[in-house]
Amino acid sequence: MSTAKEKFDVCVVGGAGHVGAPLSIVLAQKGCRTLIYDISKPALQTLAAGNLPFLEEGGEPMLREVLAAGTLGFSSNPADIRGIPHLILTVGTPVDEFHNPVLHALTDCMDTLLPYLSDEQTVILRSTVFPGVTDFLDGYLKARGRRPLLAFCPERVVQGKAIKESQSLVQMVSGTTPAAEESAARLFAKVARKIVRMKPMEAEFAKLFCNAYRYVQFAVANQFYMLADSAGLDYARIRQGLMEDYPRMRDLPGAGFAAGPCLFKDTLQLVAFSENKFNLAVSAVQVNEGLPAYITSRLKEKYPLKEMTVGLLGMAFKADSDDARSSLSYKLKKHLTLHAKTVLTTDPLVTGDRELLALPEVVRRSDVLILCTPHSAYANLDLQGKPVYDIWNFFKE
Ligand SMILES: NC(=O)c1ccc[n+]([C@@H]2O[C@H](COP(=O)([O-])OP(=O)(O)OC[C@H]3O[C@@H](n4cnc5c(N)ncnc54)[C@H](O)[C@@H]3O)[C@@H](O)[C@H]2O)c1
């Protein structure tokens, strides 16, 4: 698919994804003629039809606005990146089964673009990367005879609110040369409220620190939850009491599943960078990833689970999202499959999981329910008197 006949100011590579699509739409709305280049033709077709492939607050109206204005184009042909002044890379940067970063996702992408890349272009890396990857990529390109300006400008928005936050947050900008930094800063000044300049490795660390810090914070809350719960106490009540008019503790999160496509993976990138000496993060992984097993064992203590049907409410990795990537709901489902008679699952937003059932059926057929994802749609839910394990304290609030 290619609609790239006109001239573009910027191309977002991987632009049909969760990071790329909202950024492309905002850039196009700011008047930058933006080309979305992506290998996923179905996602490009969805976008070209004015729909987003995933939930994004305020995304679809703005998408339709820029389609009507003619400032957004689509392509799955790498040759179409030729001559576009700014290329922003937002392809996925996963970790492998041993939790090490997978560099070839980026190098494979660059290999495809290389024949069409010139030294006059600015390449802006926006995917979250292992510290040192920007410099690595610089060497990788030079070794192949290409010297584009190379920048690293990480994304820090909350998934689902990228349209708003990409314009309201401060954008970290770094470049391998002053010219690269300046070129990237000029582009992001059109979008972000404020620019802060850093060196590439500082910005790489900064992004990973943001996610690892959040992940460790959630682990602290989940550890506190397990300590209180094991003592027969209600963590939510303790938290409420200790936070009352006590600003120093205002950052203490509630308990709940902490996972998804970024926090866990990015914390592991820092663990890998530290050669497994980032022990605090390793402990956080044990706590957060251990929560499904904890819940299963608490339920086993309370109920004859082997004779019971358990219903899981919410399979997305976080509330009001349709994204089930790395969701702990699925880890809990796996645990319970071994320990309960039947496990039923439901979610109002997740699509593409053929085992999901309608909410009323799950509530009706289950002996016990577990609130995995506190979607707003579950507010005022009639639980039909069924016991519910609610780590989030959602139904009490
Ligand atoms: N999801 C978030 O909220 C978030 C926030 C901050 C940073 N990040 C980082 O941004 C990056 C992208 O994450 P995402 O959630 O948007 O991933 P995603 O899977 O939703 O999007 C990636 C897109 O890249 C496309 N793609 C893959 N390989 C390609 C290639 N070689 N050429 C062209 N297109 C290609 C895919 O088809 C997909 O549309 C990751 O590094 C992630 O860690 C994500």
The ligand as an SDF file (V2000), in Angstrom:
LIG
                    3D

 44 48  0  0  0  0  0  0  0  0999 V2000
    3.4610    1.6250   24.0120 N   0  0  0  0  0  0  0  0  0  0  0  0
    3.8710    2.6470   24.7310 C   0  0  0  0  0  0  0  0  0  0  0  0
    3.1160    3.2680   25.4740 O   0  0  0  0  0  0  0  0  0  0  0  0
    5.3020    3.1170   24.6530 C   0  0  0  0  0  0  0  0  0  0  0  0
    5.6590    4.2670   25.3680 C   0  0  0  0  0  0  0  0  0  0  0  0
    6.9540    4.7370   25.2670 C   0  0  0  0  0  0  0  0  0  0  0  0
    7.8750    4.0590   24.4890 C   0  0  0  0  0  0  0  0  0  0  0  0
    7.5130    2.9220   23.8150 N   0  0  0  0  0  0  0  0  0  0  0  0
    8.5110    2.2770   22.9640 C   0  0  0  0  0  0  0  0  0  0  0  0
    8.1810    2.5730   21.6090 O   0  0  0  0  0  0  0  0  0  0  0  0
    8.5360    1.4790   20.7650 C   0  0  0  0  0  0  0  0  0  0  0  0
    7.3170    1.0230   19.9990 C   0  0  0  0  0  0  0  0  0  0  0  0
    6.3360    0.5290   20.8950 O   0  0  0  0  0  0  0  0  0  0  0  0
    4.8270    0.3380   20.4580 P   0  0  0  0  0  0  0  0  0  0  0  0
    4.0670   -0.0120   21.6850 O   0  0  0  0  0  0  0  0  0  0  0  0
    4.3820    1.4850   19.6260 O   0  0  0  0  0  0  0  0  0  0  0  0
    4.9600   -0.9380   19.5160 O   0  0  0  0  0  0  0  0  0  0  0  0
    3.8890   -1.4250   18.4400 P   0  0  0  0  0  0  0  0  0  0  0  0
    4.1660   -2.8590   18.2350 O   0  0  0  0  0  0  0  0  0  0  0  0
    2.5310   -0.9730   18.7960 O   0  0  0  0  0  0  0  0  0  0  0  0
    4.3050   -0.6020   17.1210 O   0  0  0  0  0  0  0  0  0  0  0  0
    5.4400   -0.8930   16.3450 C   0  0  0  0  0  0  0  0  0  0  0  0
    5.0670   -0.7050   14.8920 C   0  0  0  0  0  0  0  0  0  0  0  0
    6.2470   -0.8920   14.1120 O   0  0  0  0  0  0  0  0  0  0  0  0
    5.9040   -1.6300   12.9670 C   0  0  0  0  0  0  0  0  0  0  0  0
    7.1520   -2.2400   12.4790 N   0  0  0  0  0  0  0  0  0  0  0  0
    7.8450   -3.2650   13.0220 C   0  0  0  0  0  0  0  0  0  0  0  0
    8.9720   -3.4890   12.3120 N   0  0  0  0  0  0  0  0  0  0  0  0
    8.9880   -2.5790   11.3140 C   0  0  0  0  0  0  0  0  0  0  0  0
    9.8740   -2.3050   10.2540 C   0  0  0  0  0  0  0  0  0  0  0  0
   10.9980   -3.0210   10.1080 N   0  0  0  0  0  0  0  0  0  0  0  0
    9.5960   -1.3080    9.4010 N   0  0  0  0  0  0  0  0  0  0  0  0
    8.4460   -0.5750    9.5550 C   0  0  0  0  0  0  0  0  0  0  0  0
    7.5530   -0.7930   10.5330 N   0  0  0  0  0  0  0  0  0  0  0  0
    7.8230   -1.7790   11.4070 C   0  0  0  0  0  0  0  0  0  0  0  0
    4.8550   -2.5940   13.4170 C   0  0  0  0  0  0  0  0  0  0  0  0
    4.0890   -3.0800   12.3280 O   0  0  0  0  0  0  0  0  0  0  0  0
    4.0380   -1.7210   14.3840 C   0  0  0  0  0  0  0  0  0  0  0  0
    2.9920   -1.0630   13.7060 O   0  0  0  0  0  0  0  0  0  0  0  0
    9.1310    0.4480   21.7030 C   0  0  0  0  0  0  0  0  0  0  0  0
   10.5240    0.6490   21.7450 O   0  0  0  0  0  0  0  0  0  0  0  0
    8.5310    0.7710   23.0400 C   0  0  0  0  0  0  0  0  0  0  0  0
    9.3300    0.3260   24.0990 O   0  0  0  0  0  0  0  0  0  0  0  0
    6.2410    2.4580   23.8770 C   0  0  0  0  0  0  0  0  0  0  0  0
  1  2  1  0
  2  3  2  0
  2  4  1  0
  4  5  1  0
  4 44  2  0
  5  6  2  0
  6  7  1  0
  7  8  2  0
  8  9  1  0
  8 44  1  0
  9 10  1  0
  9 42  1  0
 10 11  1  0
 11 12  1  0
 11 40  1  0
 12 13  1  0
 13 14  1  0
 14 15  2  0
 14 16  1  0
 14 17  1  0
 17 18  1  0
 18 19  2  0
 18 20  1  0
 18 21  1  0
 21 22  1  0
 22 23  1  0
 23 24  1  0
 23 38  1  0
 24 25  1  0
 25 26  1  0
 25 36  1  0
 26 27  1  0
 26 35  1  0
 27 28  2  0
 28 29  1  0
 29 30  1  0
 29 35  2  0
 30 31  1  0
 30 32  2  0
 32 33  1  0
 33 34  2  0
 34 35  1  0
 36 37  1  0
 36 38  1  0
 38 39  1  0
 40 41  1  0
 40 42  1  0
 42 43  1  0
M  CHG  2   8   1  16  -1
M  END
$$$$
